[in-house]
Amino acid sequence: MSIAIMAAAVAVFTGIGAGIGIGFATGKASEAIARQPEAAGKINSALLLGCALAEGTAIFGFITALLIIFMG
Amino acid sequence: MRLDALKETLLDALSNQTAFTIPLLGGIPVAESVVVSWIILAVWMVLALVLTRNLRVRDPGKVQIALESAVSFLNGFVKTSIGRHWRPFAPWLGTVALYIAASNLIGIFGLVPPTKDISVTAALALMSMLLIYGAQFRYRGLVGGLRQFGAPMALLAPINLMEVAVRPLALCMRLFGNILGAFIIMEMIKFVAPAVVPAVFSIYFDLFDGLIQTVVFVFLTTLFTGEGIQEAD
C-alpha cells in the first residue's frame, strides 16, 4: 500500500511542470499586453489555449495518481 | 481513524451512484448524472421558452437585449475562430457551453455535477471529435479531408492521425479531472473545516473553475474545428 501511495505522489509531481509552464505563459502574456494593449483579446485567447494544453499534463498526472490509489 | 474516514468520503465521491433502475429488460440502471442532466435540460428548456416570449423588433425589453447580446457574442466568437462556414456550428457550441456551465455550477445547489462522471465527459468529447472531423470531411470532401491529415507537411501525418485519438481523450480528461479534482478538494476542505472556510474556497473551485473549464472546452472545440476547415473553398 505504501509503495502505491509513493507512486501516486510521484505521479502528482507532473503538476510542477504545468505550474512552471502556465506561469511562463502568463508572464509573457502580461508583458505582451503591457506592450500592445490593443491586442489584448488575441493574446488572451492564445494564452487560454496554451494554459489549457499545459494544464493537461497536470490533469493526466492527477488522474494517474487517482487510478493508482483507488484502482491499483 | 480519521484518515480512513476521509478515504471513505473520497471513495464515495469517486463512485457514480445509480439513482434508480428501470424495471425493463432485466433492469436498466439510470445513473445519478443522467438524472441531474435531465434536471439541467428541463431548466434550460423552460428558461428558453419563458425568456423568448414576447420578442419584439421595436422597443425590445431588457431580457431580449441581454439575450441578443449573448447570442451575438457567441456568433462573433465562432465567426472569428471558424471563418466562412461558421453558421451551422454556433448553435451547437452554444448549447454545449450552456450544458457544461450548468453542470459544473450545479454543485452549488447541492446536486452532484454530471461532469464528475467520466461517461458524460467522454460523450461530450466524442461529440466534439465527430464535429471536428465531420466538418473537415464535409467542407473539404473526401480527398481534401484526407489530405488535411498531411498538413502542413506530409511528415506530420502520423502526429495528425494520433491527434484524432489524443484530442478527445485530452478534452474528456481535462473536464473530468478538473471537476473531480475541485470536488475532491472541496470534500477535503469540508472534512477539515466544516464551517465558513468551504464557502470561500467554493467561489474559486465551484464558480471560477467551472466557468473556466466551460470556456476551455468550447474554445478548444471551436479552434480545432476551425483549424480543420479554414481556407476551404
Contacts between the chains, C-beta under 8 A, distances in Angstrom:
chain1	res1	chain2	res2	distance
A	45	B	219	7.2
A	48	B	215	7.0
A	48	B	216	6.7
A	48	B	219	6.2
A	49	B	219	7.0
A	49	B	220	7.1
A	49	B	223	6.5
A	52	B	174	6.9
A	52	B	216	4.4
A	52	B	219	7.5
A	52	B	220	6.2
A	53	B	170	8.0
A	55	B	174	7.0
A	56	B	170	5.2
A	56	B	173	7.4
A	56	B	174	5.7
A	59	B	173	5.7
A	59	B	174	5.4
A	59	B	177	3.7
A	59	B	178	6.6
A	59	B	181	7.7
A	60	B	173	6.4
A	60	B	177	7.7
A	62	B	177	5.4
A	62	B	181	5.8
A	63	B	173	5.8
A	63	B	176	7.7
A	63	B	177	5.3
A	66	B	14	7.4
A	66	B	180	7.6
A	70	B	10	7.9
A	70	B	11	6.6
A	70	B	14	6.0
